Amino acid sequence: MAQITLSEWDRLMSAGATTYAVGPVTKPDAVFASRAEAVQAAAEGDAKFIQWDGHTGHQVTASEYEPGLDAPEA
């Protein structure tokens, strides 16, 4: 998975970009520029998935990111 460094993450957040973190809000275990990679890391580690829009973040619920939860049944 392509984690980014905390300094890269901070630079992206300061520019207002949407970024992602896995783990506690106050000290994430990993940070990502890619939603797909963050979702995968959260699912593998059964961790919290945080979406940051600039410096404003919110914990994303499972139904917002788990693959197939909102997909139509076959």
N, C-alpha and C positions, 0 to 999 in steps of 0.2 A: 504494500500500500504506500502511496506517496504522501506521507505526512509532510507538512511544512514546518519550518522552525518558528519558534515563538516570535522572533523579530520580523519574519516575513508575515506572519499572522497579524501582528500589531500594525505593520505598514498597510496591509490590505484593509483592516478594520478602520484605520484612520482615514483611508481614502473613501470609506463608505461602502466597500464591497461586502457582499454576502459571503460569510465563511462559516465553518462548522467546527464543533469541538465534541469530543467524547470524554465523558467523565464528569467530575464535579464542576459546577460553574466557576467556583473560586479558583480552582487549580486543575485545569483539564489534563487528562492523561495523554491526549493527542489532539492536534489541530490540523485541519484540512481546508483546501480551497475547493475541493470537489465534494459535492453532496453524496454521490454514489460511494466514494471511498469511506466517508464518515459513517454512512449507514451500515456498510459492511463491517467496519470496525466496531460499531455499537452492537450489532447483532452477534458478532463473534464473542465479544466480551460481556454481553448482557449488561451494557453500560448505558448511561444517560446520553442522549443525543441532543446537542444544543445547536440551534441555528442562530447565527449572529448577523444582524443587518447593521453594518457599521459597528458601533460600540453597544448596540442594543441587542440583547439575546433573549431567547425563550426556549424552554425545553420542549422539544417536539414529541408529541405522543406517538405511540406505536402505530396507530392507524394512519398517521401522517407519513410514516416512512417505511413500514414493513412491506416488502414486495408481496403483491397478491391480495392484500387485505381488502382493497376496494375494487379488485378486478372482478369482472362478471364470471359467474361459474360456467364451466364448459358443459 
